[in-house]
C-alpha cells in the first residue's frame, strides 16, 4: 500500500491503540519515549508522535510481525508508513 502522510499518521495511531492494549509494549514505548502515562492522551494528538510510535515498533522484528498479524496488514506497511512520515533514507539506510 502507498501511504500519504495522513494515512501513515492514521496507521500510527492505530498502532498506538494496539500497543495501549498490551502492557509490555506500551510500557516499553513510554520508557523509551520519556512520556508518562498521563501524557499519552495529549501526545496522541501530536502528529510528530506517529514517527516515534512506528520507530518503536520497527525496532523489533517480533513486534512488527505480531502487530501486522493482529492488525491484518502486511509487515512492510509499517515501514512504508514510516517512510511516508520521514522520507526515504530517513531510517539510516541509503536509497
MITORVEX-997907 format. One record per residue: x, y, z of N, C-alpha, C, O, CB in turn; residue in one letter. Coordinates in nm, 3 decimals. Glycine has a CB too. Example, Ala and Ser with C-alpha at 12.3 -4.5 7.8 and 13.67 -1.06 7.14 Angstrom:
2
(rec (1.319 -0.569 0.780) (1.230 -0.450 0.780) (1.320 -0.330 0.780) (1.424 -0.332 0.846) (1.131 -0.447 0.905) "A")
(rec (1.285 -0.225 0.708) (1.367 -0.106 0.714) (1.290 0.003 0.787) (1.341 0.114 0.804) (1.408 -0.060 0.572) "S")
//
This chain:
95
(rec (0.084 -0.118 0.000) (0.000 0.000 0.000) (0.089 0.124 0.000) (0.195 0.125 0.062) (-0.096 0.000 0.122) "X")
(rec (0.046 0.225 -0.068) (0.114 0.354 -0.068) (0.050 0.442 0.039) (-0.072 0.454 0.047) (0.108 0.422 -0.209) "X")
(rec (0.135 0.503 0.120) (0.086 0.585 0.230) (0.110 0.732 0.203) (0.216 0.771 0.154) (0.152 0.545 0.361) "X")
(rec (0.011 0.813 0.235) (0.027 0.958 0.241) (0.067 0.990 0.386) (0.064 0.903 0.472) (-0.106 1.034 0.198) "X")
(rec (0.104 1.110 0.410) (0.137 1.150 0.547) (0.017 1.126 0.639) (0.034 1.076 0.750) (0.180 1.299 0.553) "X")
(rec (-0.101 1.160 0.594) (-0.223 1.144 0.674) (-0.253 0.996 0.701) (-0.282 0.959 0.814) (-0.343 1.210 0.604) "X")
(rec (-0.247 0.914 0.598) (-0.277 0.771 0.619) (-0.170 0.705 0.706) (-0.200 0.612 0.780) (-0.289 0.698 0.484) "X")
(rec (-0.046 0.752 0.696) (0.061 0.700 0.781) (0.037 0.740 0.927) (0.059 0.659 1.017) (0.199 0.751 0.733) "X")
(rec (-0.007 0.863 0.950) (-0.039 0.907 1.086) (-0.156 0.827 1.141) (-0.158 0.792 1.259) (-0.071 1.057 1.088) "X")
(rec (-0.254 0.799 1.056) (-0.369 0.719 1.099) (-0.324 0.578 1.139) (-0.370 0.525 1.241) (-0.474 0.712 0.986) "X")
(rec (-0.236 0.517 1.060) (-0.186 0.385 1.094) (-0.108 0.389 1.225) (-0.122 0.300 1.308) (-0.098 0.330 0.980) "X")
(rec (-0.028 0.491 1.244) (0.049 0.504 1.368) (-0.043 0.516 1.488) (-0.013 0.461 1.594) (0.144 0.625 1.361) "X")
(rec (-0.154 0.586 1.475) (-0.248 0.597 1.587) (-0.317 0.464 1.612) (-0.346 0.430 1.727) (-0.352 0.707 1.559) "X")
(rec (-0.343 0.388 1.506) (-0.397 0.252 1.523) (-0.296 0.166 1.598) (-0.333 0.088 1.685) (-0.431 0.189 1.386) "X")
(rec (-0.169 0.180 1.563) (-0.062 0.106 1.631) (-0.053 0.149 1.777) (-0.033 0.065 1.865) (0.074 0.129 1.560) "X")
(rec (-0.066 0.278 1.804) (-0.061 0.326 1.942) (-0.175 0.265 2.025) (-0.153 0.224 2.139) (-0.069 0.479 1.947) "X")
(rec (-0.293 0.259 1.969) (-0.406 0.196 2.038) (-0.380 0.047 2.058) (-0.412 -0.009 2.163) (-0.537 0.217 1.960) "X")
(rec (-0.323 -0.017 1.958) (-0.286 -0.158 1.968) (-0.186 -0.177 2.083) (-0.202 -0.268 2.165) (-0.223 -0.209 1.833) "X")
(rec (-0.087 -0.092 2.091) (0.014 -0.103 2.197) (-0.047 -0.075 2.334) (-0.008 -0.135 2.434) (0.130 -0.006 2.171) "X")
(rec (-0.143 0.016 2.339) (-0.205 0.052 2.467) (-0.276 -0.068 2.530) (-0.292 -0.074 2.652) (-0.304 0.166 2.446) "X")
(rec (-0.319 -0.163 2.448) (-0.384 -0.284 2.498) (-0.285 -0.391 2.541) (-0.324 -0.497 2.590) (-0.476 -0.340 2.392) "X")
(rec (-0.157 -0.364 2.524) (-0.052 -0.461 2.558) (0.048 -0.394 2.653) (0.134 -0.317 2.609) (0.021 -0.514 2.429) "X")
(rec (0.035 -0.423 2.782) (0.118 -0.354 2.882) (0.268 -0.358 2.854) (0.337 -0.260 2.880) (0.093 -0.415 3.016) "X")
(rec (0.319 -0.470 2.802) (0.463 -0.477 2.775) (0.502 -0.381 2.665) (0.608 -0.318 2.672) (0.503 -0.619 2.738) "X")
(rec (0.419 -0.368 2.562) (0.451 -0.276 2.453) (0.439 -0.131 2.496) (0.530 -0.051 2.472) (0.360 -0.302 2.333) "X")
(rec (0.328 -0.096 2.558) (0.309 0.044 2.593) (0.409 0.086 2.701) (0.455 0.200 2.703) (0.164 0.069 2.640) "X")
(rec (0.441 -0.008 2.790) (0.542 0.022 2.892) (0.678 0.050 2.830) (0.746 0.144 2.869) (0.553 -0.093 2.990) "X")
(rec (0.716 -0.032 2.733) (0.843 -0.011 2.664) (0.843 0.118 2.585) (0.944 0.189 2.582) (0.871 -0.127 2.571) "X")
(rec (0.730 0.148 2.521) (0.721 0.273 2.445) (0.733 0.394 2.537) (0.806 0.488 2.507) (0.589 0.279 2.367) "X")
(rec (0.662 0.391 2.650) (0.670 0.502 2.743) (0.811 0.519 2.796) (0.860 0.631 2.810) (0.572 0.482 2.859) "X")
(rec (0.875 0.409 2.825) (1.012 0.414 2.877) (1.108 0.476 2.775) (1.188 0.564 2.810) (1.060 0.273 2.915) "X")
(rec (1.101 0.432 2.651) (1.195 0.483 2.550) (1.161 0.624 2.505) (1.250 0.700 2.466) (1.197 0.390 2.429) "X")
(rec (1.033 0.660 2.509) (0.994 0.794 2.464) (1.008 0.900 2.572) (1.015 1.019 2.543) (0.852 0.792 2.415) "X")
(rec (1.013 0.855 2.697) (1.019 0.952 2.807) (0.883 1.008 2.845) (0.874 1.095 2.932) (1.111 1.064 2.771) "X")
(rec (0.778 0.960 2.781) (0.643 1.006 2.815) (0.595 0.938 2.943) (0.637 0.827 2.975) (0.545 0.977 2.699) "X")
(rec (0.509 1.006 3.013) (0.442 0.947 3.129) (0.303 0.902 3.083) (0.251 0.957 2.987) (0.434 1.049 3.251) "X")
(rec (0.244 0.805 3.150) (0.111 0.759 3.109) (0.009 0.872 3.096) (-0.073 0.872 3.005) (0.060 0.656 3.208) "X")
(rec (0.014 0.968 3.187) (-0.081 1.079 3.182) (-0.056 1.172 3.063) (-0.144 1.250 3.026) (-0.075 1.158 3.312) "X")
(rec (0.062 1.165 3.002) (0.094 1.248 2.886) (0.049 1.185 2.755) (0.043 1.252 2.652) (0.243 1.273 2.880) "X")
(rec (0.016 1.056 2.760) (-0.010 0.982 2.638) (-0.129 1.035 2.559) (-0.122 1.046 2.436) (-0.032 0.837 2.671) "X")
(rec (-0.237 1.068 2.625) (-0.356 1.118 2.554) (-0.324 1.247 2.479) (-0.362 1.263 2.363) (-0.472 1.141 2.653) "X")
(rec (-0.255 1.339 2.545) (-0.217 1.465 2.480) (-0.122 1.439 2.364) (-0.135 1.498 2.257) (-0.153 1.563 2.581) "X")
(rec (-0.025 1.352 2.388) (0.076 1.323 2.286) (0.015 1.256 2.164) (0.061 1.275 2.052) (0.185 1.235 2.344) "X")
(rec (-0.090 1.177 2.186) (-0.153 1.106 2.074) (-0.207 1.204 1.970) (-0.218 1.169 1.853) (-0.265 1.016 2.125) "X")
(rec (-0.242 1.324 2.010) (-0.291 1.425 1.917) (-0.182 1.498 1.843) (-0.210 1.576 1.752) (-0.374 1.524 1.990) "X")
(rec (-0.057 1.475 1.879) (0.057 1.540 1.816) (0.103 1.458 1.696) (0.143 1.343 1.714) (0.173 1.560 1.918) "X")
(rec (0.099 1.512 1.575) (0.138 1.434 1.458) (0.281 1.380 1.465) (0.311 1.278 1.404) (0.123 1.518 1.335) "X")
(rec (0.368 1.448 1.539) (0.507 1.403 1.548) (0.522 1.272 1.625) (0.621 1.201 1.608) (0.592 1.510 1.613) "X")
(rec (0.425 1.240 1.708) (0.435 1.116 1.786) (0.423 0.994 1.695) (0.472 0.886 1.728) (0.326 1.111 1.895) "X")
(rec (0.358 1.011 1.581) (0.338 0.898 1.488) (0.470 0.835 1.449) (0.481 0.713 1.446) (0.263 0.945 1.363) "X")
(rec (0.569 0.915 1.420) (0.700 0.863 1.382) (0.764 0.784 1.497) (0.823 0.679 1.474) (0.793 0.978 1.339) "X")
(rec (0.751 0.834 1.617) (0.808 0.766 1.733) (0.738 0.631 1.759) (0.803 0.533 1.795) (0.797 0.855 1.858) "X")
(rec (0.607 0.628 1.739) (0.532 0.504 1.757) (0.581 0.399 1.658) (0.608 0.285 1.696) (0.379 0.528 1.739) "X")
(rec (0.592 0.438 1.532) (0.636 0.341 1.430) (0.781 0.301 1.452) (0.815 0.184 1.435) (0.619 0.400 1.290) "X")
(rec (0.866 0.394 1.489) (1.006 0.360 1.516) (1.017 0.257 1.628) (1.094 0.162 1.618) (1.085 0.486 1.553) "X")
(rec (0.940 0.277 1.734) (0.945 0.183 1.845) (0.905 0.043 1.798) (0.973 -0.055 1.830) (0.853 0.229 1.960) "X")
(rec (0.799 0.034 1.724) (0.753 -0.097 1.678) (0.856 -0.160 1.583) (0.881 -0.280 1.590) (0.617 -0.085 1.608) "X")
(rec (0.913 -0.079 1.496) (1.006 -0.130 1.395) (1.142 -0.172 1.452) (1.222 -0.233 1.381) (1.028 -0.026 1.289) "X")
(rec (1.168 -0.141 1.577) (1.295 -0.180 1.638) (1.307 -0.331 1.659) (1.417 -0.382 1.681) (1.313 -0.110 1.770) "X")
(rec (1.197 -0.402 1.653) (1.198 -0.544 1.686) (1.112 -0.621 1.584) (0.992 -0.594 1.570) (1.146 -0.568 1.831) "X")
(rec (1.174 -0.714 1.514) (1.101 -0.790 1.412) (0.981 -0.864 1.469) (0.877 -0.872 1.405) (1.194 -0.889 1.345) "X")
(rec (0.995 -0.917 1.589) (0.883 -0.988 1.651) (0.764 -0.894 1.670) (0.650 -0.932 1.644) (0.925 -1.050 1.787) "X")
(rec (0.792 -0.773 1.716) (0.685 -0.673 1.733) (0.617 -0.645 1.600) (0.494 -0.637 1.592) (0.740 -0.542 1.793) "X")
(rec (0.697 -0.629 1.496) (0.643 -0.598 1.363) (0.551 -0.710 1.317) (0.439 -0.685 1.275) (0.757 -0.577 1.261) "X")
(rec (0.599 -0.832 1.325) (0.522 -0.946 1.276) (0.393 -0.966 1.357) (0.288 -0.993 1.299) (0.606 -1.073 1.280) "X")
(rec (0.401 -0.954 1.488) (0.282 -0.970 1.571) (0.181 -0.859 1.545) (0.061 -0.886 1.531) (0.321 -0.972 1.719) "X")
(rec (0.228 -0.736 1.539) (0.136 -0.624 1.515) (0.073 -0.635 1.377) (-0.048 -0.615 1.363) (0.210 -0.490 1.529) "X")
(rec (0.152 -0.665 1.277) (0.099 -0.677 1.141) (-0.008 -0.786 1.136) (-0.114 -0.767 1.076) (0.212 -0.708 1.040) "X")
(rec (0.019 -0.898 1.199) (-0.079 -1.006 1.201) (-0.207 -0.967 1.272) (-0.317 -0.991 1.223) (-0.021 -1.129 1.266) "X")
(rec (-0.192 -0.905 1.389) (-0.309 -0.865 1.467) (-0.388 -0.753 1.400) (-0.511 -0.749 1.409) (-0.266 -0.821 1.605) "X")
(rec (-0.318 -0.663 1.332) (-0.385 -0.551 1.265) (-0.427 -0.584 1.121) (-0.489 -0.503 1.053) (-0.293 -0.430 1.264) "X")
(rec (-0.391 -0.705 1.078) (-0.426 -0.753 0.943) (-0.371 -0.661 0.834) (-0.442 -0.622 0.741) (-0.578 -0.765 0.930) "X")
(rec (-0.243 -0.628 0.848) (-0.172 -0.552 0.746) (-0.045 -0.629 0.713) (-0.007 -0.722 0.785) (-0.140 -0.406 0.795) "X")
(rec (0.020 -0.591 0.605) (0.149 -0.651 0.572) (0.257 -0.589 0.660) (0.250 -0.470 0.690) (0.183 -0.632 0.421) "X")
(rec (0.356 -0.668 0.703) (0.464 -0.610 0.784) (0.531 -0.490 0.715) (0.569 -0.394 0.782) (0.569 -0.717 0.814) "X")
(rec (0.546 -0.497 0.584) (0.608 -0.388 0.511) (0.530 -0.258 0.515) (0.586 -0.151 0.491) (0.628 -0.427 0.370) "X")
(rec (0.400 -0.267 0.546) (0.319 -0.146 0.554) (0.367 -0.054 0.668) (0.355 0.068 0.659) (0.172 -0.182 0.575) "X")
(rec (0.420 -0.113 0.772) (0.469 -0.032 0.884) (0.588 0.053 0.843) (0.597 0.170 0.880) (0.506 -0.121 1.003) "X")
(rec (0.680 -0.006 0.766) (0.794 0.071 0.717) (0.750 0.170 0.609) (0.802 0.282 0.601) (0.904 -0.023 0.661) "X")
(rec (0.655 0.130 0.526) (0.604 0.222 0.423) (0.541 0.345 0.488) (0.560 0.458 0.442) (0.501 0.150 0.332) "X")
(rec (0.467 0.324 0.595) (0.407 0.437 0.666) (0.515 0.525 0.729) (0.505 0.647 0.726) (0.309 0.387 0.775) "X")
(rec (0.616 0.461 0.786) (0.726 0.538 0.846) (0.797 0.622 0.741) (0.830 0.738 0.766) (0.826 0.443 0.914) "X")
(rec (0.819 0.563 0.625) (0.885 0.635 0.516) (0.799 0.752 0.469) (0.853 0.858 0.435) (0.912 0.540 0.399) "X")
(rec (0.667 0.735 0.467) (0.578 0.845 0.428) (0.588 0.961 0.525) (0.570 1.077 0.487) (0.433 0.796 0.419) "X")
(rec (0.615 0.931 0.651) (0.626 1.037 0.752) (0.761 1.109 0.750) (0.767 1.230 0.767) (0.603 0.979 0.889) "X")
(rec (0.868 1.033 0.729) (1.002 1.092 0.744) (1.083 1.099 0.616) (1.187 1.164 0.612) (1.079 1.015 0.845) "X")
(rec (1.036 1.034 0.512) (1.106 1.038 0.385) (1.197 0.919 0.365) (1.241 0.856 0.461) (1.186 1.164 0.376) "X")
(rec (1.225 0.887 0.238) (1.314 0.774 0.209) (1.455 0.800 0.262) (1.504 0.913 0.259) (1.319 0.747 0.057) "X")
(rec (1.518 0.694 0.309) (1.653 0.707 0.359) (1.662 0.759 0.500) (1.772 0.770 0.556) (1.730 0.795 0.272) "X")
(rec (1.548 0.792 0.560) (1.549 0.852 0.693) (1.569 0.751 0.805) (1.585 0.790 0.920) (1.421 0.925 0.716) "X")
(rec (1.569 0.624 0.773) (1.587 0.522 0.876) (1.732 0.479 0.887) (1.764 0.382 0.955) (1.499 0.401 0.846) "X")
(rec (1.820 0.551 0.819) (1.961 0.521 0.827) (2.013 0.436 0.713) (2.130 0.397 0.711) (1.989 0.452 0.955) "X")
(rec (1.927 0.408 0.617) (1.970 0.328 0.502) (1.976 0.419 0.380) (1.897 0.513 0.365) (1.873 0.207 0.477) "X")
(rec (2.071 0.389 0.295) (2.080 0.463 0.168) (1.972 0.416 0.075) (1.928 0.301 0.081) (2.220 0.445 0.103) "X")
(rec (1.928 0.503 -0.012) (1.827 0.468 -0.113) (1.896 0.397 -0.227) (1.830 0.358 -0.324) (1.752 0.594 -0.164) "X")
//
